Amino acid sequence: MLMVPVLGADPVLPAWLVMPLAGVTLLVIAAHVVAMHVSEMPVKRRRIRSAAGVLMMMVTALLAYALGVLDALPSPASDPQATRAFVLCWLAILGLLMLVVMLAVIDLGHTARLAAAARKDLRRELRSRLERELADRASQSQSQSR
């Protein structure tokens, strides 16, 4: 029977490196989410970005756990529970990252709609200004020709 070598029963990276980096990352993402609630932006955009921020914090925590705590590629035959935890953790990370990307695409679509509406309003405003200016010039030229 062919034996496949396993990386070992240690985490991918040492916890003393992963956990502080994850903590700083969590603080930065949390500060960003809180700062969004203070700034002026459309409510829908704030909701989308807040949800993405919360999901990113969950990904950060799971990634720190996967890299700094879980055993790297445990042997399924000798430790099925550790293998199950490893697979479930990485599947959760991938699933949450896909949700973050989906929210980013939704935010992109919403931003495109807002930009199109702003362009339409700007065009309408420029057209009305131009019409007023042309009417003023016409009335001035008529008053001067008399």
Steps between C-alpha positions, in 0.01 A plus 500: 500500500629844403540742791461868424715721721309746716628849577475441868290562803608862535317810379611663175638807679582562865214640704722777643526639145148438374293616797644854539473559124142376504421722797635809326311409184178455696547842662558668165193339343286582805620862494408519132149363565447748785637790291250419225212559740631847578563606140236613254410237246182345366334259741509210255874544442561516877306176551685317224841615620421432866394145417819453298705636791340260748560209263864607458541501879362145509742396223788658692414309816458171315821555305691566821356180646581300185856628471601528864303237690379216276735219409625528143362213292438238769490139391139397434567142608659581833297809598168538316375772738800723432462441127131590519581820691770590247272450200198673657707800606647549152162447335350763730779741408443442129123533535526824695750640249254422221231690690737797541568498125125479427439800726777686318328429167167619643672815626652551156158476336350740753785748446451478123128576541577797726756630250251468212236689699751773589602533133134525399439773760812686390394481135152630589649786702745596226224491239275727708787744563581507130135560410479784754822652372383480140165655593680782684726564201202500265312749716812720529553499124133588440517789749819629340359481145203720590 
